[in-house]
Amino acid sequence: MDCIFCKIANGEIPSNKVYEDDKILAFYDLNPQAKVHVLVIPKNHISCADEINEANCNDIAHIFVKIPGIARLAGIKNGYRVITNCGEDGCQSVKHLHYHVLGGEKLSEKMA
């Protein structure tokens, strides 16, 4: 598989890590859309939200348990937004499930 996020999770490509454990990796986005922009990925390859199922849902739950601490580690203090894109029409650029954690400033109320 030629997945850039799998390569990052496996340490084959360096990243600016915020948090890592045996199930997930959080790192700063190279093209930030906010003052603080962290990506949180499961280490196991899941293409997008359409592939979340009974077998992998514990990894996804783990991500959401860890996001508040990851936001604090990244310096976000006054709230944040969590976004995932799924599929072509959802503008998913990397076909590995990932959550954008955006914050560090007042975000626009507009989602587009």
Secondary structure, 3 states (H helix, E strand, C coil): CCCHHHHHHCCCCCCCEEEECCCEEEEECCCCCCCEEEEEEECCCCCCHHHCCCCCHHHHHHHHHHHHHHHHHCCCCCCEEEECCCCCCCCCCCCCCCEEEEECCCCCCCCC
